[in-house]
């Protein structure tokens, strides 16, 4: 993973990524979240480049993620809606070398 590079922006402002090398992480999400689909906390291992977000203000937010390692690159754009009819979905930057 030392060749992996990446970055993210939230509402157009840079979010500082951190590199994880087989670290134990806990992720808490709501029902329907993109990581587990279930409400609650799950513990797993993480490696690659990740970003952590503080709780967001109510409203719409744009999270943009780009990453690469060697000749592989990936990118994703999320629209996050906090508040309103649906609960917010908590997600995490996945390893750059895994397909979606």
Contact map, one row per residue, 1 for C-alpha under 8 A:
1111000000000000000010000000000000000000000000110000000000000000000010000000000000000000000000000000
1111000000000000000000000000000000000000000000000000000000000000000000000000000000000000000000000000
1111100000000000000000000000000000000000000000000000000000000000000011000000000000000000000000000000
1111110000000000000000000000000000000000000000011000000000000000001111000000000000000000000000010000
0011111000000000000000000000000000000000000000001000000000000000001110000000000000000000000000000000
0001111100000000100000000000000000000000000000001000000000000000111100000000000000000000000000000000
0000111110000111100000000000000000000000000000000000000000000000111000000000000000000000000000000000
0000011111000111100000000000000000000000000000000010000000000011110000000000000000000000000000000000
0000001111111110000000000000000000000000000000000000000000000111100000000000000000000000000000000000
0000000111111110000000000000000000000000000000000000000000001111000000000000000000000000000000000000
0000000011111000000000000000000000000000000000000000000000001110000000000000000000000000000000000000
0000000011111100000000000000000000000000000000000000000000000100000000000000000000000000000000000000
0000000011111110000000000000000000000000000000000000000000000000000000000000000000000000000000000000
0000001111011111000000000000000000000000000000000000000000000000000000000000000000000000000000000000
0000001111001111100000000000000000000000000000000010000000000000000000000000000000000000000000000000
0000001100000111110000000000000000000000000000000010000000000000000000000000000000000000000000000000
0000011100000011111000000000000000000000000000001111000000000000000000000000000000000000000000000000
0000000000000001111100000000000000000000000000001110000000000000000000000000000000000000000000000000
0000000000000000111110000000000000000000000000111100000000000000000000000000000000000000000000000000
0000000000000000011111100000000000000000000001111100000000000000000000000000000000000000000000000000
1000000000000000001111100000000000000000000001110000000000000000000000000000000000000000000000000000
0000000000000000000111110000000000000000000011100000000000000000000000000000000000000000000000000000
0000000000000000000111111000000000000000000011100000000000000000000000000000000000000000000000000000
0000000000000000000001111100000000000000001111000000000000000000000000000000000000000000000000000000
0000000000000000000000111110000000000000001111000000000000000000000000000000000000000000000000000000
0000000000000000000000011111000000000000111100000000000000000000000000000000000000000000000000000000
0000000000000000000000001111100000000000111000000000000000000000000000000000000000000000000000000000
0000000000000000000000000111110000000011110000000000000000000000000000000000000000000000010000000000
0000000000000000000000000011111010000111100000000000000000000000000000000000000000000000111000000000
0000000000000000000000000001111110001111000000000000000000000000000000000000000000000011110000000000
0000000000000000000000000000111110001111000000000000000000000000000000000000000000000000000000000000
0000000000000000000000000000011111011110000000000000000000000000000000000000000000000000100000000000
0000000000000000000000000000111111111110000000000000000000000000000000000000000000000000111000000000
0000000000000000000000000000000111111000000000000000000000000000000000000000000000000000111000000000
0000000000000000000000000000000011111000000000000000000000000000000000000000000000000000001100000000
0000000000000000000000000000000111111100000000000000000000000000000000000000000000000000000000000000
0000000000000000000000000000011111111110000000000000000000000000000000000000000000000000000000000000
0000000000000000000000000000111110011111000000000000000000000000000000000000000000000000000000000000
0000000000000000000000000001111110001111100000000000000000000000000000000000000000000000000000000000
0000000000000000000000000001111000000111110000000000000000000000000000000000000000000000000000000000
0000000000000000000000000111100000000011111000000000000000000000000000000000000000000000000000000000
0000000000000000000000000111000000000001111100000000000000000000000000000000000000000000000000000000
0000000000000000000000011110000000000000111110000000000000000000000000000000000000000000000000000000
0000000000000000000000011100000000000000011111000000000000000000000000000000000000000000000000000000
0000000000000000000001111000000000000000001111100000000000000000000000000000000000000000000000000000
0000000000000000000111111000000000000000000111110000000000000000000000000000000000000000000000100000
1000000000000000001111100000000000000000000011111000000000000000000000000000000000000000000000100000
1001000000000000001110000000000000000000000001111100000000000000000000000000000000000000000001110000
0001110000000000111100000000000000000000000000111110000000000000000000000000000000000000000011110000
0000000000000000111100000000000000000000000000011111000000000000000000000000000000000000000111100000
0000000100000011110000000000000000000000000000001111100000000000000000000000000000000000000110000000
0000000000000000100000000000000000000000000000000111110000000000000000000000000000000000000100000000
0000000000000000000000000000000000000000000000000011111100000000000000000000000000000000000000000000
0000000000000000000000000000000000000000000000000001111100000000000000000000000000000000000000000000
0000000000000000000000000000000000000000000000000000111110000000000000000000000000000000000000000000
0000000000000000000000000000000000000000000000000000111111000000000000000000000001000000000000000000
0000000000000000000000000000000000000000000000000000001111100000000000000000000001000000000000000000
0000000000000000000000000000000000000000000000000000000111110000000000000000000011100000000000000000
0000000000000000000000000000000000000000000000000000000011111000000000000000000011110000000000000000
0000000000000000000000000000000000000000000000000000000001111100000000000000001111000000000000000000
0000000001100000000000000000000000000000000000000000000000111110000000000000001111000000000000000000
0000000011110000000000000000000000000000000000000000000000011111000000000000111100000000000000000000
0000000111100000000000000000000000000000000000000000000000001111100000000000111100000000000000000000
0000000111000000000000000000000000000000000000000000000000000111110000000011110000000000000000000000
0000011110000000000000000000000000000000000000000000000000000011111000000011100000000000000010000000
0000011100000000000000000000000000000000000000000000000000000001111100001111000000000000000000000000
0001111000000000000000000000000000000000000000000000000000000000111110001110000000000000000000010000
0001110000000000000000000000000000000000000000000000000000000000011111111100000000000000000000011000
1011100000000000000000000000000000000000000000000000000000000000001111111000000000000000000000011000
0011000000000000000000000000000000000000000000000000000000000000000111111000000000000000000000000000
0000000000000000000000000000000000000000000000000000000000000000000111111000000000000000000000000000
0000000000000000000000000000000000000000000000000000000000000000000111111100000000000000000000001000
0000000000000000000000000000000000000000000000000000000000000000011111111110000000000000000000011000
0000000000000000000000000000000000000000000000000000000000000000011100011111000000000000000000010000
0000000000000000000000000000000000000000000000000000000000000001111000001111100000000000000000000000
0000000000000000000000000000000000000000000000000000000000000001110000000111110000000000000000000000
0000000000000000000000000000000000000000000000000000000000000111100000000011111000000000000000000000
0000000000000000000000000000000000000000000000000000000000000111000000000001111100000000000000000000
0000000000000000000000000000000000000000000000000000000000011110000000000000111110000000000000000000
0000000000000000000000000000000000000000000000000000000000011110000000000000011111000001100000000000
0000000000000000000000000000000000000000000000000000000001111000000000000000001111110111100000000000
0000000000000000000000000000000000000000000000000000000111111000000000000000000111110111000000000000
0000000000000000000000000000000000000000000000000000000001100000000000000000000011111111000000000000
0000000000000000000000000000000000000000000000000000000000100000000000000000000011111110000000000000
0000000000000000000000000000000000000000000000000000000000000000000000000000000000111110000000000000
0000000000000000000000000000000000000000000000000000000000000000000000000000000011111111000000000000
0000000000000000000000000000010000000000000000000000000000000000000000000000000011111111100000000000
0000000000000000000000000000010000000000000000000000000000000000000000000000000111100111110000000000
0000000000000000000000000000110111000000000000000000000000000000000000000000000110000011111000000000
0000000000000000000000000001110011000000000000000000000000000000000000000000000000000001111100000000
0000000000000000000000000000100011100000000000000000000000000000000000000000000000000000111110000000
0000000000000000000000000000000000100000000000000111000000000000000000000000000000000000011111000000
0000000000000000000000000000000000000000000000001110000000000000100000000000000000000000001111100000
0000000000000000000000000000000000000000000000011100000000000000000000000000000000000000000111110100
0000000000000000000000000000000000000000000001111100000000000000000000000000000000000000000011111100
0001000000000000000000000000000000000000000000011000000000000000001110001100000000000000000001111110
0000000000000000000000000000000000000000000000000000000000000000000110011000000000000000000000111110
0000000000000000000000000000000000000000000000000000000000000000000000000000000000000000000001111111
0000000000000000000000000000000000000000000000000000000000000000000000000000000000000000000000011111
0000000000000000000000000000000000000000000000000000000000000000000000000000000000000000000000000111
